[in-house]
Amino acid sequence: MKVATMAEFLAAGKEPEVLFWVGCAGSFDQRAQKITKAFATILDKAGVEYAILGKEEACTGDPARRAGNEFMFQMMAYQNIQVMNAYNIKKIVTTCPHCFNVLKNEYPALGGNYDVIHHTTFLQELIEQGKIKFTDSNEWKGKSIAYHDSCYLGRANDIYEAPRKVLESLDMELREMKRCKSKGLCCGAGGAQMFKEEEKGDKRINTERADEAIATNASMVASACPFCNTMMTDGIKNRNEEVKMDVLDIAEIVAQAIQ
């Protein structure tokens, strides 16, 4: 895929409509790269003028702060803020709720003030504006789906309806898990838990959440976070249900249904 960088836009004397913040997972994790590609495909088809930072993008520092390393967080954040302010960035869209949360709520205190939007909200806007049109033979029509609420999207930022509206616009049958929305259960990866050793317990949290997804008898699970995607996939595989249930990001579902 040919995706322009901010440096290329600057060289051409132009400014993109939006900066697509790819994030560490979306850049380096093989599974999350598919989500990045799907979202970039949607932006192309919807005619959105966007750019990425490319090699100038560093980790937001979110895992460092959550793990208690405030010094490292501030170093990483200041580096990103300097780069973005130099490019006069105004609007950012990201597929990762962790990046979304830290850029939106924690960067302003360090001088990084941007209009930050999560990709599910952005997709909802594009659908409502008529920029995303679904094919008549939309393969998802009538399929049952369970949506898993990401902690950093839901409880931390009160975004519950946008992802659900996107799925409903595809004529999918949404089946809620026992714990959902503000009562949703964490997948087990947030707060830098993804990068630390397990604590002793009698059940893994992602297995507990996978059991709730399986109990809906939906044909698939939708997530809106690369970390949730990994944890839910692993949890379902642990229950030998991977043949029955796919775990897909909302961007992947939309990308397969657009004209």
LINHUDA-V31767 format. One record per backbone hydrogen bond with DSSP energy under -0.5 kcal/mol. NH is the residue of the N-H (numbers start at 0). CO is the residue of the C=O. If there is no record, write none. Layout:
nh=NH co=CO
nh=NH co=CO
This chain:
nh=2 co=0
nh=3 co=1
nh=5 co=51
nh=8 co=4
nh=9 co=5
nh=10 co=6
nh=11 co=7
nh=12 co=9
nh=13 co=8
nh=16 co=48
nh=17 co=48
nh=18 co=90
nh=19 co=17
nh=19 co=50
nh=20 co=18
nh=20 co=92
nh=21 co=19
nh=25 co=21
nh=26 co=22
nh=27 co=23
nh=28 co=23
nh=28 co=24
nh=32 co=28
nh=33 co=29
nh=33 co=30
nh=34 co=30
nh=35 co=31
nh=36 co=32
nh=37 co=33
nh=38 co=34
nh=39 co=35
nh=40 co=36
nh=41 co=37
nh=42 co=38
nh=43 co=39
nh=44 co=40
nh=45 co=41
nh=46 co=43
nh=47 co=42
nh=49 co=47
nh=50 co=17
nh=51 co=3
nh=55 co=52
nh=56 co=53
nh=64 co=60
nh=65 co=61
nh=66 co=62
nh=67 co=64
nh=68 co=63
nh=69 co=67
nh=72 co=68
nh=73 co=69
nh=74 co=70
nh=75 co=71
nh=76 co=72
nh=77 co=73
nh=78 co=74
nh=79 co=75
nh=80 co=76
nh=81 co=77
nh=82 co=78
nh=83 co=79
nh=84 co=80
nh=85 co=81
nh=86 co=82
nh=87 co=84
nh=88 co=83
nh=91 co=114
nh=92 co=18
nh=93 co=116
nh=94 co=20
nh=96 co=94
nh=99 co=95
nh=100 co=96
nh=101 co=97
nh=102 co=98
nh=103 co=99
nh=104 co=100
nh=105 co=101
nh=106 co=101
nh=109 co=106
nh=110 co=107
nh=111 co=106
nh=112 co=110
nh=113 co=111
nh=114 co=89
nh=115 co=113
nh=116 co=91
nh=118 co=93
nh=120 co=117
nh=121 co=117
nh=122 co=118
nh=123 co=119
nh=124 co=120
nh=125 co=121
nh=126 co=122
nh=127 co=123
nh=128 co=124
nh=129 co=126
nh=130 co=125
nh=131 co=125
nh=132 co=130
nh=134 co=256
nh=137 co=134
nh=140 co=137
nh=141 co=170
nh=142 co=139
nh=144 co=172
nh=145 co=219
nh=146 co=174
nh=147 co=145
nh=147 co=221
nh=148 co=146
nh=152 co=149
nh=153 co=149
nh=155 co=150
nh=157 co=153
nh=158 co=152
nh=159 co=157
nh=163 co=159
nh=164 co=160
nh=165 co=161
nh=166 co=162
nh=167 co=163
nh=168 co=164
nh=169 co=165
nh=169 co=166
nh=170 co=167
nh=171 co=166
nh=172 co=142
nh=173 co=171
nh=174 co=144
nh=174 co=172
nh=175 co=173
nh=179 co=177
nh=182 co=179
nh=183 co=180
nh=184 co=178
nh=192 co=189
nh=193 co=188
nh=194 co=191
nh=195 co=192
nh=207 co=203
nh=208 co=204
nh=209 co=205
nh=210 co=206
nh=211 co=207
nh=212 co=208
nh=213 co=209
nh=214 co=210
nh=215 co=211
nh=215 co=212
nh=216 co=213
nh=217 co=212
nh=218 co=143
nh=219 co=143
nh=220 co=245
nh=221 co=145
nh=222 co=247
nh=228 co=224
nh=229 co=225
nh=230 co=226
nh=231 co=227
nh=232 co=228
nh=233 co=229
nh=234 co=230
nh=235 co=231
nh=236 co=232
nh=237 co=233
nh=238 co=234
nh=238 co=235
nh=239 co=236
nh=240 co=235
nh=243 co=240
nh=244 co=240
nh=245 co=218
nh=245 co=243
nh=247 co=220
nh=247 co=245
nh=249 co=222
nh=251 co=248
nh=252 co=248
nh=253 co=249
nh=254 co=250
nh=255 co=251
nh=256 co=253
nh=257 co=253
nh=258 co=132
